[in-house]
Amino acid sequence: MTDPVEVLFSGDAIPVYAHPGDAGADLVSTEAVELGPGERATVGTGVSIALPAGYAAFVVPRSGLAAKHGITVVNSPGTVDAGYRGEIRVTLLNTDARVPYPVAVGDRIAQLIVMPVSRAVFVPVSSLPGSARGAGGFGSTGYQSMSTGVDA
Protein backbone atom coordinates (compact mmCIF):
# COMPACT_ATOMS: atom_id res chain seq x y z
CA MET A 1 0.00 0.00 0.00
CA THR A 2 1.35 3.40 -0.89
CA ASP A 3 0.58 6.72 0.72
CA PRO A 4 -1.90 8.99 -1.03
CA VAL A 5 -0.45 11.61 -3.35
CA GLU A 6 -1.53 15.13 -2.51
CA VAL A 7 -2.96 16.76 -5.62
CA LEU A 8 -3.91 20.40 -5.30
CA PHE A 9 -6.92 21.46 -7.32
CA SER A 10 -9.04 24.48 -8.04
CA GLY A 11 -12.58 24.41 -9.32
CA ASP A 12 -16.03 23.53 -8.09
CA ALA A 13 -16.13 19.84 -9.00
CA ILE A 14 -13.55 17.86 -7.05
CA PRO A 15 -12.58 14.60 -8.76
CA VAL A 16 -14.12 11.77 -6.71
CA TYR A 17 -13.35 8.07 -6.43
CA ALA A 18 -16.71 6.27 -6.63
CA HIS A 19 -15.58 3.18 -4.70
CA PRO A 20 -12.73 2.28 -2.34
CA GLY A 21 -9.85 0.89 -4.37
CA ASP A 22 -10.84 2.60 -7.63
CA ALA A 23 -7.90 3.69 -9.78
CA GLY A 24 -9.79 6.48 -11.56
CA ALA A 25 -11.47 9.50 -10.03
CA ASP A 26 -14.55 10.74 -11.89
CA LEU A 27 -14.43 14.03 -13.78
CA VAL A 28 -17.75 15.78 -14.43
CA SER A 29 -18.92 18.12 -17.16
CA THR A 30 -19.32 21.81 -16.39
CA GLU A 31 -21.17 22.49 -19.62
CA ALA A 32 -24.11 21.04 -21.51
CA VAL A 33 -23.35 19.65 -24.97
CA GLU A 34 -25.18 17.41 -27.41
CA LEU A 35 -22.95 15.02 -29.30
CA GLY A 36 -24.58 14.12 -32.58
CA PRO A 37 -23.84 10.76 -34.20
CA GLY A 38 -20.12 10.65 -35.01
CA GLU A 39 -19.51 14.09 -33.50
CA ARG A 40 -16.87 15.11 -30.99
CA ALA A 41 -16.67 18.04 -28.60
CA THR A 42 -14.18 19.27 -26.04
CA VAL A 43 -15.96 19.57 -22.71
CA GLY A 44 -14.79 21.46 -19.63
CA THR A 45 -14.50 19.86 -16.20
CA GLY A 46 -13.83 23.04 -14.24
CA VAL A 47 -10.84 21.36 -12.61
CA SER A 48 -7.21 22.45 -12.64
CA ILE A 49 -4.59 20.46 -10.74
CA ALA A 50 -1.03 20.75 -9.47
CA LEU A 51 0.71 17.39 -9.44
CA PRO A 52 3.96 16.78 -7.59
CA ALA A 53 7.10 16.30 -9.66
CA GLY A 54 7.42 12.72 -10.86
CA TYR A 55 3.66 12.27 -11.38
CA ALA A 56 1.27 12.62 -14.31
CA ALA A 57 -2.47 12.25 -14.59
CA PHE A 58 -4.19 10.40 -17.41
CA VAL A 59 -7.72 11.13 -18.62
CA VAL A 60 -9.45 7.93 -19.72
CA PRO A 61 -12.98 6.97 -20.82
CA ARG A 62 -15.64 5.70 -18.44
CA SER A 63 -16.42 2.11 -19.34
CA GLY A 64 -20.17 2.49 -18.75
CA LEU A 65 -20.44 5.41 -21.19
CA ALA A 66 -18.51 3.47 -23.79
CA ALA A 67 -20.44 0.22 -23.38
CA LYS A 68 -23.93 1.68 -23.05
CA HIS A 69 -23.76 4.75 -25.30
CA GLY A 70 -20.60 4.51 -27.45
CA ILE A 71 -19.09 7.62 -25.83
CA THR A 72 -15.30 7.60 -25.60
CA VAL A 73 -12.36 9.96 -25.11
CA VAL A 74 -10.70 10.71 -28.45
CA ASN A 75 -7.09 11.09 -27.35
CA SER A 76 -7.20 8.49 -24.61
CA PRO A 77 -5.29 8.54 -22.50
CA GLY A 78 -5.01 12.30 -22.37
CA THR A 79 -1.87 13.26 -20.47
CA VAL A 80 -1.83 15.95 -17.79
CA ASP A 81 1.79 16.82 -17.01
CA ALA A 82 2.93 17.91 -13.55
CA GLY A 83 3.67 21.43 -14.82
CA TYR A 84 0.25 22.03 -16.44
CA ARG A 85 -2.07 24.35 -14.53
CA GLY A 86 -4.92 24.91 -16.98
CA GLU A 87 -8.40 23.43 -16.88
CA ILE A 88 -8.65 19.73 -17.65
CA ARG A 89 -10.86 19.47 -20.73
CA VAL A 90 -12.05 16.20 -22.23
CA THR A 91 -12.59 15.56 -25.95
CA LEU A 92 -15.56 13.22 -26.14
CA LEU A 93 -16.61 11.28 -29.24
CA ASN A 94 -20.02 9.77 -29.94
CA THR A 95 -19.23 6.60 -31.88
CA ASP A 96 -22.92 5.77 -32.40
CA ALA A 97 -23.90 6.26 -36.04
CA ARG A 98 -27.59 6.96 -35.30
CA VAL A 99 -28.28 8.28 -31.80
CA PRO A 100 -27.24 11.67 -30.39
CA TYR A 101 -25.98 11.77 -26.81
CA PRO A 102 -26.74 14.68 -24.47
CA VAL A 103 -24.09 15.65 -21.90
CA ALA A 104 -25.53 17.63 -18.99
CA VAL A 105 -23.75 19.77 -16.42
CA GLY A 106 -22.65 17.42 -13.63
CA ASP A 107 -22.52 14.26 -15.76
CA ARG A 108 -19.53 12.02 -15.12
CA ILE A 109 -17.67 12.09 -18.44
CA ALA A 110 -14.21 10.62 -17.83
CA GLN A 111 -11.83 9.34 -15.20
CA LEU A 112 -8.54 10.77 -13.98
CA ILE A 113 -5.76 8.34 -13.03
CA VAL A 114 -2.75 9.76 -11.17
CA MET A 115 0.45 7.76 -11.54
CA PRO A 116 4.16 8.06 -10.89
CA VAL A 117 6.17 8.40 -14.08
CA SER A 118 9.85 8.00 -14.75
CA ARG A 119 11.86 10.10 -17.12
CA ALA A 120 13.88 8.22 -19.68
CA VAL A 121 17.40 9.08 -20.69
CA PHE A 122 17.53 8.67 -24.46
CA VAL A 123 20.91 7.31 -25.57
CA PRO A 124 21.76 7.39 -29.28
CA VAL A 125 23.31 4.17 -30.62
CA SER A 126 24.10 2.92 -34.11
CA SER A 127 22.02 -0.25 -33.62
CA LEU A 128 19.75 -1.70 -30.96
CA PRO A 129 20.36 -4.95 -29.10
CA GLY A 130 18.39 -7.93 -30.38
CA SER A 131 15.24 -9.31 -28.77
CA ALA A 132 12.94 -12.30 -29.22
CA ARG A 133 10.30 -10.05 -30.82
CA GLY A 134 12.65 -8.05 -33.02
CA ALA A 135 10.92 -5.55 -35.31
CA GLY A 136 7.56 -7.40 -35.29
CA GLY A 137 4.79 -4.84 -34.94
CA PHE A 138 1.03 -4.87 -35.34
CA GLY A 139 -0.24 -8.43 -35.55
CA SER A 140 3.22 -9.93 -35.16
CA THR A 141 2.03 -12.41 -32.52
CA GLY A 142 -0.85 -13.63 -34.69
CA TYR A 143 -4.43 -14.16 -33.68
CA GLN A 144 -5.48 -17.35 -31.94
CA SER A 145 -9.10 -18.32 -32.32
CA MET A 146 -10.68 -19.10 -28.96
CA SER A 147 -12.98 -21.66 -30.54
CA THR A 148 -10.38 -23.63 -32.48
CA GLY A 149 -7.15 -22.85 -30.63
CA VAL A 150 -5.48 -22.43 -34.04
CA ASP A 151 -3.46 -19.38 -35.09
CA ALA A 152 -5.20 -17.47 -37.84
C-alpha positions in Angstrom: 0.0 0.0 0.0 1.4 3.4 -0.9 0.6 6.7 0.7 -1.9 9.0 -1.0 -0.4 11.6 -3.3 -1.5 15.1 -2.5 -3.0 16.8 -5.6 -3.9 20.4 -5.3 -6.9 21.5 -7.3 -9.0 24.5 -8.0 -12.6 24.4 -9.3 -16.0 23.5 -8.1 -16.1 19.8 -9.0 -13.5 17.9 -7.0 -12.6 14.6 -8.8 -14.1 11.8 -6.7 -13.4 8.1 -6.4 -16.7 6.3 -6.6 -15.6 3.2 -4.7 -12.7 2.3 -2.3 -9.8 0.9 -4.4 -10.8 2.6 -7.6 -7.9 3.7 -9.8 -9.8 6.5 -11.6 -11.5 9.5 -10.0 -14.6 10.7 -11.9 -14.4 14.0 -13.8 -17.8 15.8 -14.4 -18.9 18.1 -17.2 -19.3 21.8 -16.4 -21.2 22.5 -19.6 -24.1 21.0 -21.5 -23.3 19.6 -25.0 -25.2 17.4 -27.4 -22.9 15.0 -29.3 -24.6 14.1 -32.6 -23.8 10.8 -34.2 -20.1 10.6 -35.0 -19.5 14.1 -33.5 -16.9 15.1 -31.0 -16.7 18.0 -28.6 -14.2 19.3 -26.0 -16.0 19.6 -22.7 -14.8 21.5 -19.6 -14.5 19.9 -16.2 -13.8 23.0 -14.2 -10.8 21.4 -12.6 -7.2 22.5 -12.6 -4.6 20.5 -10.7 -1.0 20.7 -9.5 0.7 17.4 -9.4 4.0 16.8 -7.6 7.1 16.3 -9.7 7.4 12.7 -10.9 3.7 12.3 -11.4 1.3 12.6 -14.3 -2.5 12.3 -14.6 -4.2 10.4 -17.4 -7.7 11.1 -18.6 -9.4 7.9 -19.7 -13.0 7.0 -20.8 -15.6 5.7 -18.4 -16.4 2.1 -19.3 -20.2 2.5 -18.8 -20.4 5.4 -21.2 -18.5 3.5 -23.8 -20.4 0.2 -23.4 -23.9 1.7 -23.0 -23.8 4.7 -25.3 -20.6 4.5 -27.4 -19.1 7.6 -25.8 -15.3 7.6 -25.6 -12.4 10.0 -25.1 -10.7 10.7 -28.5 -7.1 11.1 -27.4 -7.2 8.5 -24.6 -5.3 8.5 -22.5 -5.0 12.3 -22.4 -1.9 13.3 -20.5 -1.8 16.0 -17.8 1.8 16.8 -17.0 2.9 17.9 -13.5 3.7 21.4 -14.8 0.3 22.0 -16.4 -2.1 24.3 -14.5 -4.9 24.9 -17.0 -8.4 23.4 -16.9 -8.7 19.7 -17.6 -10.9 19.5 -20.7 -12.0 16.2 -22.2 -12.6 15.6 -25.9 -15.6 13.2 -26.1 -16.6 11.3 -29.2 -20.0 9.8 -29.9 -19.2 6.6 -31.9 -22.9 5.8 -32.4 -23.9 6.3 -36.0 -27.6 7.0 -35.3 -28.3 8.3 -31.8 -27.2 11.7 -30.4 -26.0 11.8 -26.8 -26.7 14.7 -24.5 -24.1 15.6 -21.9 -25.5 17.6 -19.0 -23.8 19.8 -16.4 -22.6 17.4 -13.6 -22.5 14.3 -15.8 -19.5 12.0 -15.1 -17.7 12.1 -18.4 -14.2 10.6 -17.8 -11.8 9.3 -15.2 -8.5 10.8 -14.0 -5.8 8.3 -13.0 -2.8 9.8 -11.2 0.5 7.8 -11.5 4.2 8.1 -10.9 6.2 8.4 -14.1 9.9 8.0 -14.7 11.9 10.1 -17.1 13.9 8.2 -19.7 17.4 9.1 -20.7 17.5 8.7 -24.5 20.9 7.3 -25.6 21.8 7.4 -29.3 23.3 4.2 -30.6 24.1 2.9 -34.1 22.0 -0.2 -33.6 19.8 -1.7 -31.0 20.4 -5.0 -29.1 18.4 -7.9 -30.4 15.2 -9.3 -28.8 12.9 -12.3 -29.2 10.3 -10.1 -30.8 12.6 -8.1 -33.0 10.9 -5.6 -35.3 7.6 -7.4 -35.3 4.8 -4.8 -34.9 1.0 -4.9 -35.3 -0.2 -8.4 -35.6 3.2 -9.9 -35.2 2.0 -12.4 -32.5 -0.8 -13.6 -34.7 -4.4 -14.2 -33.7 -5.5 -17.3 -31.9 -9.1 -18.3 -32.3 -10.7 -19.1 -29.0 -13.0 -21.7 -30.5 -10.4 -23.6 -32.5 -7.1 -22.9 -30.6 -5.5 -22.4 -34.0 -3.5 -19.4 -35.1 -5.2 -17.5 -37.8 
